[in-house]
Amino acid sequence: MSWSIAFGESDVSEELDEYLLALGKAIYLACSFEKKCLWVVRIGKAVRHAQERRPEDPDILSFLMKLDDSLLGRALRDLATLPGVTAATMAVLDGARRARNVIVHELGNIGPAYDVTSQQLAEQGQRLARELDDLIAGDACISEWCHWLDEKEPPPRNLVEAYPNLVRAWVFRHAQAGPPGAS
């Protein structure tokens, strides 16, 4: 339990590199998903404040300065209170939140790098691919909303439709045959 890496390379160092690169890309996507959720919540709260503001309430800039960037779970609960957000959409976003937690907090726990086996990497790679699908679904949803907010128009349909495959291909681009362990 003492050393994470040791002298020399493991028997599966190339497979390990592929897995860790894919995991790193998935973590990037997970962090991006969280940041976008927090951004949409911040905008929703600002709009609500502006609509419901009483004369004694702080101005919008003061209000925004007081907003904290909460944890993802709380942000999703706040998103659920915004107009037009459906239970089905919240289920997709909550699935992405759960997948984000697994990717960020669990899938890197493979033990010492010098001791990992091909079987472990195969199992972790398959699990990463499954969790990534849930994360992609939520990220696609929140990305569409961000596009609307940024561009004031719908995102290109071809991008919306291609997004899941684009992300999967990017995450696993370096792997020989898809997710590590899939071959």
C-alpha positions in Angstrom: 0.0 0.0 0.0 3.0 2.3 0.4 4.1 3.2 -3.2 1.8 4.0 -6.1 4.5 3.4 -8.7 7.9 1.6 -8.5 11.1 1.1 -10.5 10.6 -0.5 -13.9 7.3 -1.0 -15.7 4.4 -3.3 -15.1 3.6 -6.1 -17.5 0.7 -4.1 -18.8 2.2 -0.6 -18.9 0.9 0.2 -22.4 -2.7 -0.9 -21.5 -2.4 1.1 -18.2 -1.4 4.2 -20.2 -4.4 3.8 -22.5 -6.8 3.4 -19.5 -5.4 6.3 -17.6 -5.5 8.6 -20.7 -9.2 7.6 -21.3 -10.0 8.1 -17.6 -8.3 11.5 -17.6 -10.4 12.6 -20.6 -13.6 11.3 -18.9 -12.6 13.3 -15.8 -12.2 16.4 -17.9 -15.7 15.8 -19.3 -17.1 15.2 -15.8 -15.6 18.5 -14.5 -17.0 20.3 -17.6 -20.4 18.9 -17.0 -20.4 20.1 -13.4 -19.2 23.5 -14.3 -21.9 23.9 -16.9 -24.6 22.8 -14.5 -23.4 25.4 -11.9 -23.4 28.1 -14.6 -27.0 27.3 -15.7 -28.2 27.4 -12.1 -26.4 30.7 -11.6 -28.2 32.2 -14.6 -31.5 30.7 -13.5 -31.2 32.2 -10.0 -30.2 35.6 -11.5 -33.2 35.6 -13.8 -35.5 34.6 -10.9 -34.0 37.3 -8.7 -34.5 40.0 -11.4 -38.1 38.9 -11.9 -39.1 38.7 -8.2 -36.9 41.6 -7.0 -38.5 44.0 -4.5 -37.1 47.5 -3.9 -35.4 46.5 -0.7 -33.6 43.6 -2.3 -30.0 43.9 -3.4 -29.2 44.9 -6.9 -28.4 42.1 -9.4 -24.6 42.4 -9.2 -24.7 42.3 -5.4 -27.0 39.3 -5.6 -24.6 37.5 -8.0 -21.6 38.2 -5.9 -23.3 36.4 -2.9 -24.1 33.3 -4.9 -21.9 30.4 -4.1 -20.9 27.7 -6.4 -22.6 24.8 -4.6 -22.0 21.1 -5.0 -23.4 19.4 -8.1 -26.2 17.6 -6.2 -27.5 20.9 -4.8 -27.1 22.5 -8.2 -29.2 19.8 -9.8 -31.9 20.2 -7.1 -31.9 23.9 -7.9 -32.1 23.2 -11.7 -35.2 21.0 -11.0 -37.0 24.2 -9.7 -36.5 26.1 -12.9 -39.5 26.4 -15.3 -39.7 23.8 -18.0 -37.3 21.3 -16.5 -39.0 17.9 -16.7 -38.6 14.9 -14.4 -37.2 12.9 -17.4 -34.5 15.6 -17.9 -33.7 15.5 -14.2 -33.3 11.8 -14.4 -30.8 12.1 -17.2 -28.9 14.9 -15.3 -28.9 12.9 -12.1 -27.6 9.8 -14.0 -24.8 12.0 -15.3 -24.1 13.2 -11.7 -23.9 9.7 -10.4 -21.6 8.7 -13.4 -19.5 11.7 -12.7 -19.0 10.6 -9.1 -18.0 7.1 -10.1 -15.6 8.4 -12.8 -13.9 11.0 -10.5 -13.9 9.1 -7.2 -13.8 5.3 -8.1 -12.4 4.4 -11.4 -8.9 5.6 -10.6 -8.7 3.1 -7.7 -6.8 0.4 -9.4 -4.1 -0.2 -6.8 -0.4 0.2 -7.4 0.5 0.8 -11.0 3.2 -1.9 -10.9 0.7 -4.5 -9.8 -2.3 -3.9 -12.0 -3.4 -6.8 -14.3 -4.9 -6.9 -17.8 -8.1 -8.3 -16.2 -8.4 -5.4 -13.8 -7.9 -2.9 -16.7 -10.5 -4.8 -18.8 -13.1 -4.6 -16.1 -12.3 -0.9 -15.3 -12.3 -0.1 -19.0 -15.7 -1.7 -19.5 -17.1 0.1 -16.4 -15.7 3.4 -17.6 -17.5 2.9 -21.0 -20.8 2.3 -19.2 -20.5 5.3 -16.9 -19.3 7.5 -19.8 -22.6 6.8 -21.6 -24.6 8.3 -18.7 -22.2 11.2 -18.4 -22.4 11.9 -22.1 -26.3 12.0 -22.0 -26.3 14.5 -19.2 -23.5 16.6 -20.7 -25.3 16.7 -24.0 -28.4 18.0 -22.3 -26.7 20.7 -20.3 -24.5 21.6 -23.3 -27.6 22.2 -25.4 -28.9 24.6 -22.7 -25.6 26.4 -22.6 -25.6 26.8 -26.3 -29.1 28.3 -26.2 -28.0 30.7 -23.5 -24.8 31.7 -25.3 -26.1 31.8 -28.9 -29.8 32.6 -28.4 -30.6 29.9 -31.0 -30.8 26.1 -31.0 -27.6 24.1 -31.4 -26.9 22.5 -34.8 -28.9 19.3 -35.1 -26.0 17.4 -36.6 -23.9 18.3 -33.5 -26.6 17.2 -31.1 -27.0 13.9 -32.9 -23.3 13.2 -33.3 -22.2 14.3 -29.9 -22.3 10.9 -28.1 -20.2 9.2 -30.7 -17.8 12.2 -31.0 -17.2 12.1 -27.2 -16.7 8.3 -27.1 -14.3 8.4 -30.1 -12.3 11.2 -28.4 -12.1 9.5 -25.0 -11.0 6.2 -26.5 -9.2 7.4 -29.6 -5.8 6.2 -28.4 -7.1 2.7 -27.5 -6.6 0.0 -30.2 -10.2 -1.4 -30.1 -12.4 0.9 -28.1 -12.4 1.0 -24.3 -9.3 -0.5 -22.7 -10.1 -4.2 -22.1 -12.7 -4.3 -24.9 -10.6 -6.5 -27.2 
